[in-house]
């Protein structure tokens, strides 16, 4: 996948999360967003996550 596709996928996930926020409790949504943030950063910047350790 190229970077442009990753951006579209990320925005699609964000939009679906925003829709979920209206249905689910805030705490659960924050946890889901945190998990997605960790996954996206590990996919997009694998070298940065390794350097921090």
For each residue, the residues with C-beta under 8 A, 3 or more apart:
1: 5 6 9
2: 5 6
3: 6 7
4: 7 8
5: 1 2 8 9
6: 1 2 3 9 10 43 44
7: 3 4 10 11
8: 4 5 11 12
9: 1 5 6 12 13
10: 6 7 13 14 40
11: 7 8 14 15
12: 8 9 15 16
13: 9 10 16 17 36 40
14: 10 11 17 18
15: 11 12 18 19
16: 12 13 19 20
17: 13 14 20 21 29 32 33 36
18: 14 15 21 22
19: 15 16 22 23
20: 16 17 23 24 29 32
21: 17 18 24 26 29
22: 18 19
23: 19 20
24: 20 21 28 29
25: 28 29
26: 21 29 30
27: 30 31
28: 24 25 31 32
29: 17 20 21 24 25 26 32 33
30: 26 27 33 34
31: 27 28 34 35
32: 17 20 28 29 35 36
33: 17 29 30 36 37
34: 30 31 37 38
35: 31 32 38 39
36: 13 17 32 33 39 40
37: 33 34 40 41
38: 34 35 41 42
39: 35 36 42 43
40: 10 13 36 37 43 44
41: 37 38 44 45 48 49
42: 38 39 45 46 49
43: 6 39 40 46
44: 6 40 41
45: 41 42 48 49
46: 42 43 49 50
47: 50 51
48: 41 45 51 52
49: 41 42 45 46 52 53
50: 46 47 53
51: 47 48
52: 48 49
53: 49 50
